[in-house]
Every structure is written in structure tokens, then in C-alpha cells.
């Protein structure tokens, strides 16, 4: 009779009673991610371990925000009198817009809530910013870092500073309690890959003459 009752159980109940190895592994990784992210959120509030460094981390946060980058790129595009510079800036603007759209889409699909210890005092938020996965700052930092290193002629110390900026922006997301570690790691991978898409779709006077005619 016991075997007959077990056979009568719905399939989903059987799966709950006998979870797969993959399910256990994913649940364990998620638990580790949440635990480590909370431990590393040392600037999540004024009363946190490194609460005094929170204002500095928020300055770093603004440096990786999309709005300053969009406004700065658009201003440079309007002020530039070099065709080569306009081409680079136009593609940077395209990359930043593509980044915003893609991150918003993924956030809207995944809908992972921000960490419980996060204090929602971010600079200029939109509706999808209540979601955590992936980190838009990390995505943007990786994208801009690859773009700048590829298209700007910089001395070695400046190239190192660009890489450090991208890393510090990404780390600050966990320290401020804005994101979990996996949000940031996936954001870095996504931003790195997104640059390859921008390179493949590179806008030039030959491929997009109408755009360049505006400038």
C-alpha cells in the first residue's frame, strides 16, 4: 500500500521529496552568494562596519551611473570638431544606450529583488532599479573600460587607472549593499561581451551616413 501511495503522488511532489543534484547545488550557491554579499556590504548603512566610507562609495557610484556618461558623451559629441572623434563618441553613445536597454530587459525578466540590507538612496532611479540582477554599474564599467582601452591612446598609468576604476565601481556595488556578488559578476561578463556587439555593429560614415549627417 505504501508503494501504491508513493506512485499516486503528483510528479512535482516527488521532485520536492527527491531534489536533483543540480537543484541542491544551485540552492547552495545562492545561499553562499547571499551570505557573502551581506558580509561584504560593509558600507550598506551609516552604522555598518565601514559606514564612514559610505559617502565616498556613493561618489564612486555616481561615477558609474548612466546619466552622467550619457550627458557627457552627448556634450562631447556636440562640441567635437573632429570627424574621427565624432565617430568614436557616437559609437560610445550607441554602446551606452544599448547597455541601458539590455540591462533593463534582463532585470525585468529575472526580477531579482535587491539585497534586504540595501538602503534605497541611489542617484536617479527608474522602475526597474528595484531589481538587482544584473548590476548595471558593473555592466557599464566593463563596457566603458574595454571601449576606452580600445579607442583612446592612453599612457600605461592611465590605462591602469581605467581598469581600477571599473573594478572599484563593481566592488562598490556589493559594499554599498546595492547588489549581490552574482549580480556584479554577471554584469561584468555581460558588459565585456556587449562591447564585442558594439564593435561588430560599429557605426561609421559608410554604414550609417544619416547619423553622421546630423553632426
N, C-alpha and C positions, 0 to 999 in steps of 0.2 A: 504493500500500500504506500510505503514511503517513496519508492521509486516512481510509482504512478503519480503521486502528488508533485514530485520534482519535475516530471515530464510535462505536467499541466501548467507549470509556471510560464508566464509570458517570457519571450526572449529577452526583453530589456531587463527583467528582474534577474534572470540568470546571469546577464552580463554584470549586474551590480554585485551579485554574490561571487562571481569569478572574474574580477577585473583583469584586463590584459596587462602584460608586462609594459607595453607602451604607455598605457594609461597611468600605471603606477609611476613610471619614470617621469612622465610629464607633470604629474601632480607633485612629485618630489622636487623637480626643478623649479616649479612655480613657487613652492613653499620656500625654497632656498633663496630664490630671487626676491621675494617679499621680505624675508628676514634680513638679508644682506642690504637691501635698499633702505630699510628702516634704520639699520645700524649706521649706514653711511650718510644718512640725512642729518648731518651734524649742524647744518645751518637752516633747518626747517622752520625754526622759530627763534624769537629773541632769547628764550630760556633754554635753547638747545646747547649742546657742548661747545660749539663754535658760534654761538648766536651773535657775538660781536662782529664776526666777519660777514654777517648776512648782507649789510649794505654794499659791501664790495662785491659779493657774489651777484647781487641784483644789477650792479653796473655791468658785470660780465654778461648777465642775462640780456640786458638791453643791446649789448654789442652784437649779439647773435640773433636779435629779433628781425623779423621780415620787413617791417615797415621802414626802419632806418636804412636798410640795404636797398629797398625798392626806391625810396625817395632819393638817396644818394646816387644810385645808378642812373635814375631818370634825370637828375640835375646835371650829372656829368655828361650824359648823352646830349642834353640841350646846349651845354656850354662848349662841347668839343668842336674844334675846327679841323680835326684830322680825320680823314676817311678811315684809316686803319683803327684809330681809337674808337670811332663810332661803331665800327663793325664789332669790336670786342665788347663794348658796352651794351650794344643791342642784344648780343647773344647772352651776356650776363643777365640782362633784364628778362630775356626769354627763359633762362635757366631758373631764375628766382620765382617767376610766375608758375612755371611747370612744377617746381618744388612745392609751392603753396597748394596747388590744386591736388597733386598726388598725395601729399600728407593728409589733407582734409578728407580725401576719399577713403584712404586706409583707416583713418581714425573713425570715420562714420560707419565703416563696415565692421571693424573689430569692436569698437565701443568699450574699450577697457577703461575703467574708472581710474582717476589719478590716485596716488597713494593716500591713505587716510590721514597721514601726518602732514600733508601738503596744506599750506596756507594760501588761499586763492587771492593773492595780491599782485598778480602779474601785470606787466605793462601792455595795455591794449589787447584784450582778448576777444575772440569771436565764439560762436556757439559750439564749434567742435573742440574748442580748447578745454572743455570739461573732460575730454577723453585724453588718455595718456599714451596710447600706442599708435605710431612710433613718436619719438621725440622730434618735433620739427626743428628745434635748435640744433640738434645733433646732425640731422639730415642736411640742414643748410650749411653748417660748419664744414662738413666733409665735402659738400659740393663746391662751396666757395674756395676752400683750400686747394682742391685739385685744379679749379679754374684759374686761380691766381698763380699757382706754381707753373701752370702750363702756358699762360698767355702774358705774363708780366716778367720782364727781365729784372730780377732782384739779386742783390748780393746774398751770399750764403747766410749771414746772420739774420737778414730779413726773412729768408725762406724758412729758417728755423723758427722764427717768431710766428710766422703764419701757421705752421704746424702746431706749435704750442698753444696758440690762440684757439684753434679748432679743438684740441684736447681739453683745454681748460673750460671752454664753453660746454662741452659734453659732460665733463665731470661735475660741473656746477649744477647740472640738472638734477643729479642724484643728491648732491649735498644740500640743495635747497628744498628737497623733498618733492620736486615737481614730477619726477618720473622714477620708475623702477629701472634697474640696470638693463633688463632686456629691452626696454623701450629705447634706451640710448644706443645700445649695441646694434639693434636692428636699424635705427636711424642712421648710424654711421655707415652701415653697409648699403642702405638704400641711397644715401647721398653720394657715396662713392660710385655706385652703379649708374645713378642718374646723370652724372657728368658724361659717361660714355654715350648716353642717349643724346645729350646736347651736342656732343662732338659729331655724332652721326647725322644729326639734323641741323648742322651748322648753317646759320643764315649768312648769306653773302649777297653782294650786288647782283650776282648771276642767278642765285637760287630764289631770292626774294627781292626783286627790283622795286616793287611797290613800296615796301617798308623803307628802303633806303632813300626813296624819292621824297619821303616825308621829312627827312633830315638834311 
